Amino acid sequence: MEKIEELVYQSVGAASMCWIGGPSGEFDQKNAARIAKELMDAIKEHEAAAVLKAQSAWHLSHTTIIRDANGQEIARSK
């Protein structure tokens, strides 16, 4: 979660600099939107990696048994 917090603070700081000609100038909405999109992409990537990690941990912690039609064990994952 620290990485996401770091990204949020960096993005907010970057967004505050999106003025053309200083704070009294024109706000560069395209640049601000780009920063927001990059932040969202990073959050989604982080979430996807966490889901994959959790799924892998679950699969590694469980034994899978394959049985034939008669109920005899024919293979085991661990």
Beta strands, then each sheet from edge to edge (+ up, - down):
strand 1: 19-20
strand 2: 26-27
strand 3: 65-67
strand 4: 73-76
sheet 1: 1+ 2-
sheet 2: 3+ 4-
end
